[in-house]
Amino acid sequence: MAEALLDGYDFCGRLRNAIAAEKSLAAFARKHGLKEQSVRDAEAMQTISDGVCKALGLVKVLRYPVRDGSGRLASLREIQEKLNTFIRRCGTQEAAARRFGISKGHLSNIQNARRGVMPVLNVLGYGFPVLCFIVRNAA
């Protein structure tokens, strides 16, 4: 079953509705034990704290656009699986690292989640990460 991803517009709508239900931003912040500034920052889509997400029942997640024109967003797990398949097809980790233009050690760190996946996204067919939200119960 596919998870329901919410974008920034959905997040802002939920936040504004929650603030309106409490009658003010300050009351919303007090109710959830948040600093007013963190709520203002989230409302302006500048910095979205985990606390504000939790108050709305959401979790922040990164998803990666698949560059095949389908408009689909991939999870980090899918990227890791595709990376492992790519390495197997190259024959060795060293050969795959050359294709990515990085060192074998760096590729190993990416595989073992000690480094981010940015250096391999383009070759694997993914775009830059997009911030999305999922409903906490679905997480």
CNS distance restraints for C-alpha pairs under 8 A (distance, minus, plus):
assign (resid   3 and name CA) (resid 134 and name CA) 7.34 0.50 0.50
assign (resid   3 and name CA) (resid 138 and name CA) 7.13 0.50 0.50
assign (resid   4 and name CA) (resid 134 and name CA) 6.24 0.50 0.50
assign (resid   4 and name CA) (resid 135 and name CA) 7.61 0.50 0.50
assign (resid   5 and name CA) (resid 132 and name CA) 6.15 0.50 0.50
assign (resid   5 and name CA) (resid 133 and name CA) 5.69 0.50 0.50
assign (resid   5 and name CA) (resid 134 and name CA) 5.21 0.50 0.50
assign (resid   6 and name CA) (resid  10 and name CA) 5.65 0.50 0.50
assign (resid   6 and name CA) (resid  11 and name CA) 6.82 0.50 0.50
assign (resid   6 and name CA) (resid 132 and name CA) 5.66 0.50 0.50
assign (resid   6 and name CA) (resid 133 and name CA) 4.91 0.50 0.50
assign (resid   6 and name CA) (resid 134 and name CA) 6.02 0.50 0.50
assign (resid   7 and name CA) (resid  11 and name CA) 6.33 0.50 0.50
assign (resid   7 and name CA) (resid 131 and name CA) 7.34 0.50 0.50
assign (resid   7 and name CA) (resid 132 and name CA) 5.07 0.50 0.50
assign (resid   7 and name CA) (resid 133 and name CA) 6.33 0.50 0.50
assign (resid   8 and name CA) (resid  12 and name CA) 6.11 0.50 0.50
assign (resid   8 and name CA) (resid  45 and name CA) 7.66 0.50 0.50
assign (resid   8 and name CA) (resid 131 and name CA) 7.78 0.50 0.50
assign (resid   8 and name CA) (resid 132 and name CA) 6.94 0.50 0.50
assign (resid   8 and name CA) (resid 133 and name CA) 7.99 0.50 0.50
assign (resid   9 and name CA) (resid  13 and name CA) 6.14 0.50 0.50
assign (resid  10 and name CA) (resid  14 and name CA) 6.18 0.50 0.50
assign (resid  11 and name CA) (resid  15 and name CA) 6.13 0.50 0.50
assign (resid  11 and name CA) (resid 133 and name CA) 7.42 0.50 0.50
assign (resid  12 and name CA) (resid  16 and name CA) 6.01 0.50 0.50
assign (resid  12 and name CA) (resid  43 and name CA) 6.20 0.50 0.50
assign (resid  12 and name CA) (resid  45 and name CA) 7.90 0.50 0.50
assign (resid  13 and name CA) (resid  17 and name CA) 6.12 0.50 0.50
assign (resid  14 and name CA) (resid  18 and name CA) 6.11 0.50 0.50
assign (resid  14 and name CA) (resid  56 and name CA) 7.11 0.50 0.50
assign (resid  15 and name CA) (resid  19 and name CA) 6.13 0.50 0.50
assign (resid  15 and name CA) (resid  43 and name CA) 6.98 0.50 0.50
assign (resid  15 and name CA) (resid  56 and name CA) 6.92 0.50 0.50
assign (resid  16 and name CA) (resid  20 and name CA) 6.06 0.50 0.50
assign (resid  16 and name CA) (resid  43 and name CA) 7.58 0.50 0.50
assign (resid  17 and name CA) (resid  21 and name CA) 6.12 0.50 0.50
assign (resid  18 and name CA) (resid  22 and name CA) 6.48 0.50 0.50
assign (resid  18 and name CA) (resid  28 and name CA) 7.27 0.50 0.50
assign (resid  18 and name CA) (resid  56 and name CA) 7.57 0.50 0.50
assign (resid  19 and name CA) (resid  23 and name CA) 6.21 0.50 0.50
assign (resid  19 and name CA) (resid  24 and name CA) 5.60 0.50 0.50
assign (resid  19 and name CA) (resid  25 and name CA) 5.34 0.50 0.50
assign (resid  19 and name CA) (resid  27 and name CA) 7.76 0.50 0.50
assign (resid  19 and name CA) (resid  28 and name CA) 5.56 0.50 0.50
assign (resid  20 and name CA) (resid  24 and name CA) 6.19 0.50 0.50
assign (resid  20 and name CA) (resid  25 and name CA) 7.81 0.50 0.50
assign (resid  22 and name CA) (resid  27 and name CA) 5.85 0.50 0.50
assign (resid  22 and name CA) (resid  28 and name CA) 5.50 0.50 0.50
assign (resid  23 and name CA) (resid  27 and name CA) 6.88 0.50 0.50
assign (resid  23 and name CA) (resid  28 and name CA) 7.81 0.50 0.50
assign (resid  24 and name CA) (resid  28 and name CA) 6.31 0.50 0.50
assign (resid  25 and name CA) (resid  29 and name CA) 6.16 0.50 0.50
assign (resid  25 and name CA) (resid  36 and name CA) 7.00 0.50 0.50
assign (resid  25 and name CA) (resid  39 and name CA) 7.33 0.50 0.50
assign (resid  25 and name CA) (resid  40 and name CA) 7.90 0.50 0.50
assign (resid  26 and name CA) (resid  30 and name CA) 6.14 0.50 0.50
assign (resid  26 and name CA) (resid  36 and name CA) 5.92 0.50 0.50
assign (resid  27 and name CA) (resid  31 and name CA) 6.06 0.50 0.50
assign (resid  28 and name CA) (resid  32 and name CA) 6.42 0.50 0.50
assign (resid  29 and name CA) (resid  33 and name CA) 5.90 0.50 0.50
assign (resid  29 and name CA) (resid  34 and name CA) 4.67 0.50 0.50
assign (resid  29 and name CA) (resid  35 and name CA) 6.01 0.50 0.50
assign (resid  29 and name CA) (resid  36 and name CA) 5.53 0.50 0.50
assign (resid  29 and name CA) (resid  39 and name CA) 6.75 0.50 0.50
assign (resid  30 and name CA) (resid  34 and name CA) 6.14 0.50 0.50
assign (resid  30 and name CA) (resid  35 and name CA) 7.64 0.50 0.50
assign (resid  30 and name CA) (resid  36 and name CA) 7.99 0.50 0.50
assign (resid  32 and name CA) (resid  55 and name CA) 6.22 0.50 0.50
assign (resid  34 and name CA) (resid  38 and name CA) 6.96 0.50 0.50
assign (resid  34 and name CA) (resid  39 and name CA) 7.29 0.50 0.50
assign (resid  34 and name CA) (resid  51 and name CA) 6.93 0.50 0.50
assign (resid  34 and name CA) (resid  52 and name CA) 7.36 0.50 0.50
assign (resid  35 and name CA) (resid  39 and name CA) 6.75 0.50 0.50
assign (resid  36 and name CA) (resid  40 and name CA) 6.25 0.50 0.50
assign (resid  37 and name CA) (resid  41 and name CA) 6.00 0.50 0.50
assign (resid  38 and name CA) (resid  42 and name CA) 6.17 0.50 0.50
assign (resid  38 and name CA) (resid  47 and name CA) 7.48 0.50 0.50
assign (resid  38 and name CA) (resid  48 and name CA) 7.37 0.50 0.50
assign (resid  38 and name CA) (resid  49 and name CA) 6.76 0.50 0.50
assign (resid  38 and name CA) (resid  52 and name CA) 7.48 0.50 0.50
assign (resid  39 and name CA) (resid  43 and name CA) 6.09 0.50 0.50
assign (resid  39 and name CA) (resid  52 and name CA) 6.53 0.50 0.50
assign (resid  40 and name CA) (resid  44 and name CA) 6.22 0.50 0.50
assign (resid  41 and name CA) (resid  45 and name CA) 6.12 0.50 0.50
assign (resid  41 and name CA) (resid  46 and name CA) 5.19 0.50 0.50
assign (resid  41 and name CA) (resid  47 and name CA) 5.36 0.50 0.50
assign (resid  41 and name CA) (resid  48 and name CA) 6.68 0.50 0.50
assign (resid  42 and name CA) (resid  46 and name CA) 5.98 0.50 0.50
assign (resid  42 and name CA) (resid  47 and name CA) 5.47 0.50 0.50
assign (resid  42 and name CA) (resid  48 and name CA) 4.55 0.50 0.50
assign (resid  42 and name CA) (resid  49 and name CA) 7.07 0.50 0.50
assign (resid  42 and name CA) (resid  52 and name CA) 7.32 0.50 0.50
assign (resid  48 and name CA) (resid  52 and name CA) 6.85 0.50 0.50
assign (resid  48 and name CA) (resid  53 and name CA) 7.34 0.50 0.50
assign (resid  49 and name CA) (resid  53 and name CA) 6.54 0.50 0.50
assign (resid  50 and name CA) (resid  54 and name CA) 6.01 0.50 0.50
assign (resid  50 and name CA) (resid  59 and name CA) 7.37 0.50 0.50
assign (resid  50 and name CA) (resid  60 and name CA) 7.40 0.50 0.50
assign (resid  51 and name CA) (resid  55 and name CA) 6.19 0.50 0.50
assign (resid  52 and name CA) (resid  56 and name CA) 6.46 0.50 0.50
assign (resid  53 and name CA) (resid  57 and name CA) 6.16 0.50 0.50
assign (resid  53 and name CA) (resid  58 and name CA) 4.85 0.50 0.50
assign (resid  53 and name CA) (resid  59 and name CA) 5.88 0.50 0.50
assign (resid  53 and name CA) (resid  60 and name CA) 7.12 0.50 0.50
assign (resid  54 and name CA) (resid  58 and name CA) 5.52 0.50 0.50
assign (resid  54 and name CA) (resid  59 and name CA) 6.73 0.50 0.50
assign (resid  54 and name CA) (resid 136 and name CA) 7.79 0.50 0.50
assign (resid  57 and name CA) (resid 135 and name CA) 5.94 0.50 0.50
assign (resid  57 and name CA) (resid 136 and name CA) 5.20 0.50 0.50
assign (resid  57 and name CA) (resid 137 and name CA) 7.73 0.50 0.50
assign (resid  58 and name CA) (resid 133 and name CA) 6.06 0.50 0.50
assign (resid  58 and name CA) (resid 134 and name CA) 5.52 0.50 0.50
assign (resid  58 and name CA) (resid 135 and name CA) 4.54 0.50 0.50
assign (resid  58 and name CA) (resid 136 and name CA) 4.81 0.50 0.50
assign (resid  59 and name CA) (resid 133 and name CA) 5.42 0.50 0.50
assign (resid  59 and name CA) (resid 134 and name CA) 5.40 0.50 0.50
assign (resid  59 and name CA) (resid 135 and name CA) 6.37 0.50 0.50
assign (resid  59 and name CA) (resid 136 and name CA) 5.72 0.50 0.50
assign (resid  59 and name CA) (resid 139 and name CA) 7.55 0.50 0.50
assign (resid  60 and name CA) (resid 131 and name CA) 6.88 0.50 0.50
assign (resid  60 and name CA) (resid 132 and name CA) 5.97 0.50 0.50
assign (resid  60 and name CA) (resid 133 and name CA) 4.68 0.50 0.50
assign (resid  60 and name CA) (resid 134 and name CA) 6.78 0.50 0.50
assign (resid  61 and name CA) (resid 131 and name CA) 5.98 0.50 0.50
assign (resid  61 and name CA) (resid 132 and name CA) 5.32 0.50 0.50
assign (resid  61 and name CA) (resid 133 and name CA) 5.70 0.50 0.50
assign (resid  61 and name CA) (resid 134 and name CA) 7.26 0.50 0.50
assign (resid  62 and name CA) (resid  75 and name CA) 7.26 0.50 0.50
assign (resid  62 and name CA) (resid  76 and name CA) 7.75 0.50 0.50
assign (resid  62 and name CA) (resid 129 and name CA) 5.86 0.50 0.50
assign (resid  62 and name CA) (resid 130 and name CA) 5.53 0.50 0.50
assign (resid  62 and name CA) (resid 131 and name CA) 4.83 0.50 0.50
assign (resid  62 and name CA) (resid 132 and name CA) 5.95 0.50 0.50
assign (resid  63 and name CA) (resid  73 and name CA) 5.58 0.50 0.50
assign (resid  63 and name CA) (resid  74 and name CA) 5.46 0.50 0.50
assign (resid  63 and name CA) (resid  75 and name CA) 5.19 0.50 0.50
assign (resid  63 and name CA) (resid  76 and name CA) 7.01 0.50 0.50
assign (resid  63 and name CA) (resid 129 and name CA) 5.48 0.50 0.50
assign (resid  63 and name CA) (resid 130 and name CA) 5.32 0.50 0.50
assign (resid  63 and name CA) (resid 131 and name CA) 6.56 0.50 0.50
assign (resid  63 and name CA) (resid 132 and name CA) 6.81 0.50 0.50
assign (resid  64 and name CA) (resid  73 and name CA) 5.17 0.50 0.50
assign (resid  64 and name CA) (resid  74 and name CA) 4.97 0.50 0.50
assign (resid  64 and name CA) (resid  75 and name CA) 6.41 0.50 0.50
assign (resid  64 and name CA) (resid  76 and name CA) 7.59 0.50 0.50
assign (resid  64 and name CA) (resid 126 and name CA) 6.09 0.50 0.50
assign (resid  64 and name CA) (resid 127 and name CA) 5.87 0.50 0.50
assign (resid  64 and name CA) (resid 128 and name CA) 6.14 0.50 0.50
assign (resid  64 and name CA) (resid 129 and name CA) 4.59 0.50 0.50
assign (resid  64 and name CA) (resid 130 and name CA) 6.08 0.50 0.50
assign (resid  65 and name CA) (resid  71 and name CA) 6.72 0.50 0.50
assign (resid  65 and name CA) (resid  72 and name CA) 6.01 0.50 0.50
assign (resid  65 and name CA) (resid  73 and name CA) 4.47 0.50 0.50
assign (resid  65 and name CA) (resid  74 and name CA) 6.21 0.50 0.50
assign (resid  65 and name CA) (resid 126 and name CA) 5.57 0.50 0.50
assign (resid  65 and name CA) (resid 127 and name CA) 5.09 0.50 0.50
assign (resid  65 and name CA) (resid 128 and name CA) 7.01 0.50 0.50
assign (resid  65 and name CA) (resid 129 and name CA) 6.98 0.50 0.50
assign (resid  65 and name CA) (resid 130 and name CA) 7.47 0.50 0.50
assign (resid  66 and name CA) (resid  70 and name CA) 7.10 0.50 0.50
assign (resid  66 and name CA) (resid  71 and name CA) 6.66 0.50 0.50
assign (resid  66 and name CA) (resid  72 and name CA) 5.69 0.50 0.50
assign (resid  66 and name CA) (resid  73 and name CA) 5.85 0.50 0.50
assign (resid  66 and name CA) (resid  74 and name CA) 6.54 0.50 0.50
assign (resid  66 and name CA) (resid 125 and name CA) 6.24 0.50 0.50
assign (resid  66 and name CA) (resid 126 and name CA) 4.71 0.50 0.50
assign (resid  66 and name CA) (resid 127 and name CA) 6.40 0.50 0.50
assign (resid  67 and name CA) (resid  71 and name CA) 7.67 0.50 0.50
assign (resid  67 and name CA) (resid 125 and name CA) 5.52 0.50 0.50
assign (resid  67 and name CA) (resid 126 and name CA) 5.39 0.50 0.50
assign (resid  67 and name CA) (resid 127 and name CA) 6.36 0.50 0.50
assign (resid  68 and name CA) (resid 125 and name CA) 7.43 0.50 0.50
assign (resid  74 and name CA) (resid  78 and name CA) 6.09 0.50 0.50
assign (resid  74 and name CA) (resid  79 and name CA) 7.06 0.50 0.50
assign (resid  75 and name CA) (resid  79 and name CA) 6.58 0.50 0.50
assign (resid  76 and name CA) (resid  80 and name CA) 6.20 0.50 0.50
assign (resid  77 and name CA) (resid  81 and name CA) 6.22 0.50 0.50
assign (resid  78 and name CA) (resid  82 and name CA) 6.17 0.50 0.50
assign (resid  79 and name CA) (resid  83 and name CA) 5.99 0.50 0.50
assign (resid  79 and name CA) (resid 124 and name CA) 7.89 0.50 0.50
assign (resid  80 and name CA) (resid  84 and name CA) 6.21 0.50 0.50
assign (resid  80 and name CA) (resid 111 and name CA) 6.85 0.50 0.50
assign (resid  81 and name CA) (resid  85 and name CA) 6.29 0.50 0.50
assign (resid  82 and name CA) (resid  86 and name CA) 6.05 0.50 0.50
assign (resid  82 and name CA) (resid 124 and name CA) 7.24 0.50 0.50
assign (resid  83 and name CA) (resid  87 and name CA) 6.23 0.50 0.50
assign (resid  83 and name CA) (resid 111 and name CA) 7.67 0.50 0.50
assign (resid  83 and name CA) (resid 120 and name CA) 7.92 0.50 0.50
assign (resid  83 and name CA) (resid 124 and name CA) 7.15 0.50 0.50
assign (resid  84 and name CA) (resid  88 and name CA) 6.29 0.50 0.50
assign (resid  84 and name CA) (resid 111 and name CA) 7.61 0.50 0.50
assign (resid  85 and name CA) (resid  89 and name CA) 6.24 0.50 0.50
assign (resid  86 and name CA) (resid  90 and name CA) 6.26 0.50 0.50
assign (resid  86 and name CA) (resid  96 and name CA) 7.29 0.50 0.50
assign (resid  86 and name CA) (resid 124 and name CA) 7.95 0.50 0.50
assign (resid  87 and name CA) (resid  91 and name CA) 6.46 0.50 0.50
assign (resid  87 and name CA) (resid  92 and name CA) 6.31 0.50 0.50
assign (resid  87 and name CA) (resid  93 and name CA) 5.74 0.50 0.50
assign (resid  87 and name CA) (resid  95 and name CA) 7.88 0.50 0.50
assign (resid  87 and name CA) (resid  96 and name CA) 5.40 0.50 0.50
assign (resid  88 and name CA) (resid  92 and name CA) 6.66 0.50 0.50
assign (resid  88 and name CA) (resid  93 and name CA) 7.83 0.50 0.50
assign (resid  90 and name CA) (resid  95 and name CA) 5.94 0.50 0.50
assign (resid  90 and name CA) (resid  96 and name CA) 5.51 0.50 0.50
assign (resid  91 and name CA) (resid  95 and name CA) 6.86 0.50 0.50
assign (resid  91 and name CA) (resid  96 and name CA) 7.70 0.50 0.50
assign (resid  92 and name CA) (resid  96 and name CA) 6.39 0.50 0.50
assign (resid  93 and name CA) (resid  97 and name CA) 6.08 0.50 0.50
assign (resid  93 and name CA) (resid 104 and name CA) 6.41 0.50 0.50
assign (resid  93 and name CA) (resid 107 and name CA) 7.59 0.50 0.50
assign (resid  93 and name CA) (resid 108 and name CA) 7.84 0.50 0.50
assign (resid  94 and name CA) (resid  98 and name CA) 6.37 0.50 0.50
assign (resid  94 and name CA) (resid 103 and name CA) 7.62 0.50 0.50
assign (resid  94 and name CA) (resid 104 and name CA) 5.23 0.50 0.50
assign (resid  95 and name CA) (resid  99 and name CA) 6.51 0.50 0.50
assign (resid  96 and name CA) (resid 100 and name CA) 6.42 0.50 0.50
assign (resid  97 and name CA) (resid 101 and name CA) 6.03 0.50 0.50
assign (resid  97 and name CA) (resid 102 and name CA) 5.27 0.50 0.50
assign (resid  97 and name CA) (resid 103 and name CA) 5.69 0.50 0.50
assign (resid  97 and name CA) (resid 104 and name CA) 5.30 0.50 0.50
assign (resid  97 and name CA) (resid 107 and name CA) 6.03 0.50 0.50
assign (resid  98 and name CA) (resid 102 and name CA) 6.17 0.50 0.50
assign (resid  98 and name CA) (resid 103 and name CA) 7.13 0.50 0.50
assign (resid  98 and name CA) (resid 104 and name CA) 7.90 0.50 0.50
assign (resid 100 and name CA) (resid 119 and name CA) 7.09 0.50 0.50
assign (resid 100 and name CA) (resid 120 and name CA) 6.12 0.50 0.50
assign (resid 100 and name CA) (resid 123 and name CA) 6.75 0.50 0.50
assign (resid 102 and name CA) (resid 106 and name CA) 6.39 0.50 0.50
assign (resid 102 and name CA) (resid 107 and name CA) 6.81 0.50 0.50
assign (resid 102 and name CA) (resid 119 and name CA) 7.72 0.50 0.50
assign (resid 103 and name CA) (resid 107 and name CA) 6.33 0.50 0.50
assign (resid 104 and name CA) (resid 108 and name CA) 6.15 0.50 0.50
assign (resid 105 and name CA) (resid 109 and name CA) 6.22 0.50 0.50
assign (resid 106 and name CA) (resid 110 and name CA) 6.32 0.50 0.50
assign (resid 106 and name CA) (resid 115 and name CA) 7.59 0.50 0.50
assign (resid 107 and name CA) (resid 111 and name CA) 6.21 0.50 0.50
assign (resid 108 and name CA) (resid 112 and name CA) 6.19 0.50 0.50
assign (resid 109 and name CA) (resid 113 and name CA) 6.10 0.50 0.50
assign (resid 109 and name CA) (resid 114 and name CA) 4.91 0.50 0.50
assign (resid 109 and name CA) (resid 115 and name CA) 5.43 0.50 0.50
assign (resid 110 and name CA) (resid 114 and name CA) 5.81 0.50 0.50
assign (resid 110 and name CA) (resid 115 and name CA) 4.67 0.50 0.50
assign (resid 110 and name CA) (resid 116 and name CA) 5.97 0.50 0.50
assign (resid 110 and name CA) (resid 117 and name CA) 6.05 0.50 0.50
assign (resid 117 and name CA) (resid 121 and name CA) 6.34 0.50 0.50
assign (resid 118 and name CA) (resid 122 and name CA) 7.99 0.50 0.50
assign (resid 118 and name CA) (resid 128 and name CA) 7.50 0.50 0.50
assign (resid 120 and name CA) (resid 124 and name CA) 6.22 0.50 0.50
assign (resid 121 and name CA) (resid 125 and name CA) 6.16 0.50 0.50
assign (resid 121 and name CA) (resid 126 and name CA) 4.92 0.50 0.50
assign (resid 121 and name CA) (resid 127 and name CA) 6.36 0.50 0.50
assign (resid 121 and name CA) (resid 128 and name CA) 7.45 0.50 0.50
assign (resid 122 and name CA) (resid 126 and name CA) 5.52 0.50 0.50
assign (resid 122 and name CA) (resid 127 and name CA) 6.50 0.50 0.50
assign (resid 134 and name CA) (resid 138 and name CA) 6.87 0.50 0.50
assign (resid 134 and name CA) (resid 139 and name CA) 6.75 0.50 0.50
assign (resid 135 and name CA) (resid 139 and name CA) 6.60 0.50 0.50
